[in-house]
């Protein structure tokens, strides 16, 4: 206070020997200052006089003694607190009423502590870890299986399928053939490398072939028509003494009657029905 102010700016009474307050370079006696400028206390509604400590939060004001938890009435002066619907609560009361429970440990996530949100649930940061390696997941990519979270490397190590051809992890899609998983782009003809996922193919020695390559390089030739025997669609073929025939080609060399399921005779390279062979 300076002695250059001699009268109250509002009531004009002398300030000599009296306490006064300054506002915008004007001096006021304490009663005038309190009546004009003191903030009303949110709790008791009384003015917070200039000789009292004024505690402010988001534009509201309290006496030091009125700045208490709305539930348990403990003082919040120089202590952490939280606000809910404009009501001030100590951290313990706020946690009991409003704080999230950790999905993993089911304990309260205290206000001010970091929490992780995932699929509508909350975790303590220290609880949000990979189920396998127990390392924090934070904001890393993760995969969920049976309500457990895994980092991508651990999930791939534990659960992911590996392509039968390239041995790398299949992260999406893929083709299953002969009980083995394949990348779609790896499921190709063993000869010409054409992708087979959307077309017919034939297998030999655990590897797939397109129809053309199988016919050209792998299929047995019919002893009668000399064309490949591919057995596509479940077609039957006949095998006898290291020779094979299409079912429809297995006929008598003389009369052309079908010999499928019938007795037959051989004469050099010919096959004959019983009647023609006995003539």
HUDA-V959027 format. One line per field, one symbol per residue. phi: phi as a letter, one per 30 degrees, with the letter a starting at -180 (. if undefined). psi: psi as a letter, one per 30 degrees, with the letter a starting at -180 (. if undefined). Layout:
# HUDA-V959027
phi = ???
psi = ???
This chain:
# HUDA-V959027
phi = .cddccbddcciddcdicdbbcbhiccbdeedddddbddddddciddcddccdcccahicbbdedcdbddcciddcdhbdbbcbhiccbddddddddbddcdddcicdcdejddbccahiccbdedcdbddccidedhcddbbcbhiccbdeedddddbddcdddciddcdaijbcbhibdbdedcdbddcciddcdcbdbbcahicdbdddddddcbddcddcciddccidiiddbcbahicbbdedcdbddcciddcdicdbbcbhcdcbdddddcd
psi = klgfjflkfefglkgkglklkkjhgkkkleeeeefefkkkkeefglkjlfglkjkkjhglkkleffilkfefgkkgkglkllkjhgkkkleeeeeeefllkkeefglkjkkflklkkkhglkkkeffilkfefgkkebglklkkkhgkkkleeeeeeefkkkkfefglkjflblkkkhgkkkkeffilkfdfgkkgfglklkkkhgklkleeeeeefeklkkfefglkjfgkggkklkkkhgllkkeffilkfefgkkgjglkllkjcflkkleeeff.
